[in-house]
Amino acid sequence: MPYEEHPYVSKPSDDNIPVWRYMDLARFVSMLQTRKLFFARSDKMRDPFEGAMPRYTVETRLERYSKTNEQDPEMVRQMIEQMPQVFEIMRRYTLLNCWHMNEDESAAMWDLYAQRGAGIAVRSTFAHLCTSFDDAEGISIFIGTVNYVDYQSYVMPENNSLHPYFHKRKSFAHEQELRAVITNFNGMDVPPLESGMSIPCSLETLIDSVYVAPTAHGWFIDVVQKLLWDLGLHHEVHRSALDEKALY
């Protein structure tokens, strides 16, 4: 199983916490037909700060590293000069697959990541996500919660390349994100993947239930249900709870 625990990656306190992935119909069909989850290059994500370091972390590098390397200030200077390039390169070789942690549906996530009336949400759990990946030779998948910090004042540890991908700015805290991360760096002579990588996944293990977006028409629900059945998956498709009739 490619999933690996890591000392720098925080797990949810509850292995059975529900996680949701919101998507459009095309992505859903691709997932079903290929039986794979897509991991996108971090530098292709919406947030330009993916893989970036907080301002204070960068501004205090010379002071912090000089204290631990007092005997060789020139080495410290050269290392600090090279660090921005290293982090920028790693953005192209780091792949992400992102989920929303929540007991219930999120109206905000429907609006952000799936078209109302034509979107789909797959509900799973942290534990099922971890155990759903089929064997993938030479690949390690790290799965954990995102920490939301002040990118003006936070000092982020720089002793592991995973740290920047499990931190985001506080303005994204509403996403309550759990993410799976793959580092695909095999040396500068190997070019980065064009957009990302699809990883084999047991959908029977992964999927707990499937929901269609608020305001979805009946025919859309039928289409999604038939897709599942035709591909040998027996999950019932649920209409979004946000469509429930208000009572007065």
N, C-alpha and C positions, 0 to 999 in steps of 0.2 A: 504493500500500500504506500503510495507516494507521500501521504500526509506525515509530517514530522512535527513533534513539539520542539520548541526552541526557548531557551531561557530569557530571550529578549522580546518574546511575543506573548502578550497577555491573553489568556483564554477567558471566556465568559465564566461567571461564577456558577452558572447552571448549564450543564452540557445539553440539556433539553430545551433551552430557550429557542423559541421560534425565530426563524430567519426568513426573509422574503426577498425574492428577486423579481423586480418589475421590468417588463419588456414589451416590445411591440410584437405583432403576430409573426413577422418575418424572422425575428431572433428565436421566437418560440419554436417555429417550424424547424429551423436549422438545428436547434438543440435536440428536438425529437428525432429527426432523420439521421443525424450524425451520432447521436448518443454521446455527445461531447459538450463540455463547458468551455466557453471561449475566454481566454485570458488576454486582455489588451495591453499593449505597451503603455507604460506609465506616462510617457511624454505625449501620448495620443488622447489622454483623458481630458475632461472638461476643465479641471482645476490646474492652472499653470504652475501651482506650487507643489505638485506631486514630485516627491524626491528632493525638494528644496530644504534648506536649513533655515532656522529662525535667524532673524537679523542679529540678535544679541549673541547667539552662538558664533556667528561669523566674526563679529566685531571684537570678541574677546579671545579669539584663537591665539594670537601672539602671546598675550599675557598668560593664558592657561598652559599652553604647551612649553613656553619658556621656563615655567616653574618646574616642570618635570624633566626638562632636558637642558639644564643650566650649563652643561659642559660643551655643548655644540650648538650655539645660536645660529650658525649658518645652515645647518641641517634643518633646524626648525623653520627658518625662513623659506627654504626651498620646499619643504613639505607643505607649508601653508599656501604657497603660491600654486602648487599643483592640485590642492584639494578641490577647488571649484570645478576644474576640468574633470576630475575623477567622478564627482557626484553627477555632473552633467552627462557623462558617458553612461553611467549606471542607469540613468533614467530610460535609455533606449533598450537596455537589456533586462529590465525588471517588468514583470507581467502581473496584471491585477485582475481579479474577479471579485466583484463587490456585492454585498448583501446588506439588507436592512434588518436590524434586530428590533423586534416588537412583538408583544403578545397579540396585537390586533393589526388590521390594515392601517395604512397611513394615507390620508387624503393628499398630503404633500408629495409623497412618493409617486402616487398615481399621476399627479400633475407634472412632476419633474421627469419621470422616466418611462411613462407609458401614456399613449393617447387615451383620453377619456372616451369611452365608447368602443375602443378598439385595442385596448391594452390587456395584458395578461400578467398575473402574478403567480409565481410558484412559491409555495410555502414548504419549508423544510425545518430542520433543527441544526444546531451547531454539530451535534454528534453525528447526525445522518450525513451532513455535508462532508465531514472528515472521513467517514468510512465509505463514501460513495465512489471515490476515485479508483478506477481500475489500475492495475500495475502499469507504470510508465517508466521504462528503463532510464536511469540516470537523472530522474527529475525528483526534486524535493518540493513539496508544497507546504508552506507555513500559513496557518490560519489563526487569526486572532482579532481582537477588538482594536479599533482606532482610538487613540488618545487625542483629545481636542485641547490645544494649548495656545497661549498668546505668542504669536510669531514675532513680536517685538521684543519680548523680555525673556523667553524661555531658553535655557541652555540644554540643547539636545545632546545626548551621548553620541560620540562619533566613532565608537569602537566596533561598530558593526553596521554593515550596509543596509540591514533591514530596518533600522530605526526610522529613517525618513518616511518609510511607506506604511508605518503604523502610527503616524502623527499627522494631524491636519489642523488648520486654523479653527478657532472657536466658532467662527461664523458658519461652519459646516456641522455643528454639533447636532442639528436637527436630523441629520442622516442616520445617527445611531448605527454606525457602520461596523460590520464584520467583513473582513476581507481575506481572500486567499492570495498568496504572493508566491511567485516563482522568480528566482534569479537565474537568468539564462546566459550568463556571461561565460564564454569559453575562450577568451583571448581576443585581442584586437584584430587578429587575422580572420576572425569569423564575423561577418556582418550581422547586424541585428535583424530580426524578423521584420517583415514589412509592416504588419499591423498587430501581430500577436500570435497566439498558439491555441489550438483546441486540444483539450485533454480528455481522454476517454473517461466516461462516468456511468455508473449504474443508476439509471433513472428510477428503477424500482426502489432502490435504497434512498435516493435523494428526495424524491417528490413525496410529500405527505398529502398535499392537496393543491388544486388549481383554482384560481379565481379569475373572473373576467371583470373588466373595468366598470365603474359606475356608468350608468346610462347605456350599457351594451344592449343591443337588440337581441331578441330571441334567436334569430338566425345565426348570430355570431356565436352565441353559446353552443348552438347545435354543431357549428363548424368545428369549434375547438374540441367538443366532446368526440366527434367522429375522428378527428385527427388522432386523439389519444387511443381510441379503440382500434383504429386501423393499424397502429404501430404496436399493438399488443400491450398497451398500458390501460389499466382498468380503474383509474382514478375518476371520481365524479367531479364534474366542473361545477363550481359554485358561482352564483351571482354575488357581486360585491355587496357586503353588508351596508355600505353607504347608500344603497338603493332602497333600503327599507323605508316604508311609508311612515312619515311623521305622524304622531298622534297629538291631539289637542284636547 
